[in-house]
Structures are given as structure tokens and as C-alpha cells.
């Protein structure tokens, strides 16, 4: 049997939290007379499961994080045409940062 393939299968199984040694894998394969060409398929399948588990874990962590998953609002992509009211002119001038440089209060309270 190919020892490196068995060790790779064991490493991927350990990453999946499957507690099995390379010797146990080799013993099972020899007892069941698994052909060597099937060993490569088993390795690819276990590697697929490992990658799938990793991708799902990353996806879950991203969903539970507070990182925005869509494009955040910036001055460049904000639709200022939707802004109405008495402070609309001040809000439309926010991208120029003139209020910031002149040290004026830019806080507007919504009603």
C-alpha cells in the first residue's frame, strides 16, 4: 500500500475530528482488500470533506461577524438625491468636507 496516501488520509481525517491512526487505516484496507486505485479516490473524498467543512466554518464565522457583507455606503456611492428636508444642502456638501475644515458642527437631528 502507498504509505503517503494513507498518511494523507489520516491527516485529513484528523482535521475532520475523526480519531484514527494510519496503522488502523492500513489494517482496514488490507483486511477488506481495497485495491490501490480506490485509495486515491478515498483520499480525494476525505480531502473534499475537509475543504467543505473549512468553507462552511469560514462562511459561518463571516456571517456571525460584524463585517459588512455588501458594499458599504461611502460618499462616492451614496444617493444624495434621496436627501430632503431643511438640512439637505448641508448633507449634500458633506463630500467636500468644508464643514469639517471650518470646524462647524455637522450633526443633524432627524425628526
Protein Blocks (a to p, Z undefined) as FASTA:
>chain_A
ZZklmmmmmmmmmmnopacdfklmmmmmmmnopafklmmmmmmmmmmmmmmmmmmmmmmm
mmmmccdfbdcddfklpcfklpgcjklmmmmmmmnommmmnopafbdcdZZ
